[in-house]
Amino acid sequence: MHSIVTLISGRGSNFEAIVKTAQKENWAVQFSGVIANRPEAKGLDFARSHGIPALALDHKAYPDRAAFDRALMQQIDLLKPDLVVLAGFMRILTPEFIRHYAGKLINIHPSLLPSFPGLHTHERALEAGVETHGASVHFVSEGVDEGPIICQASVPVLPGDSAAQLAARVLQMEHQIYPRAVKWYLDGRLRIEGNQVKVYPPESQLFAHE
Ligand code: GRF
């Protein structure tokens, strides 16, 4: 059975969507642990109430990023993951960490990458006046919000949208595409070819908001 470790910082709704989809579709997977860098992260409560080991590792207790990432790696490795899922984990990771999990570390970012890496993506999409926004699931490489894209969801920007309205529409799609990407990974259907990810047998890697 595959083992998944998830890293969160807050609400954890993407993690919840993955767990619920796995339960509904009877995936052969073990959610071995959830680790939050903020002790108050809401997602830890969901994990505990679903019998998933939940741990807070407060980054403020460590002298620097490298020390925190090393402690994080130790905890993760105890759980022997096949896949490490970043789900709203709001920390920049050291190259050492990223190399350690190369090819089995994935992230979701609330924009159509390579547009709008970084923070405040919904505000920036509105400011830029784009008509289509969205979310991306990608393998993590060493740049911020960079790495081969597994799948994306496109979401329309509607007249008069606030950042919160747009964020909610994007989040709804995040909850659909992240479980799909995880399942593809677990089923061994993903191949990284250069900077692209192919799904075998082929299936659309772009989802559209209805
Ligand atoms: C999501 O929008 C995700 O794309 C971004 O942070 C947010 C996390 O939400 N990286 P949640 O904690 O999964 O509810």
Boltz pocket constraint, residues with backbone or C-beta under 6 A from the ligand:
constraints:
  - pocket:
      binder: B
      contacts: [[A, 8], [A, 9], [A, 10], [A, 11], [A, 12], [A, 13], [A, 14], [A, 15], [A, 87], [A, 88], [A, 89], [A, 108], [A, 109], [A, 110], [A, 135], [A, 171], [A, 174]]
      max_distance: 6.0
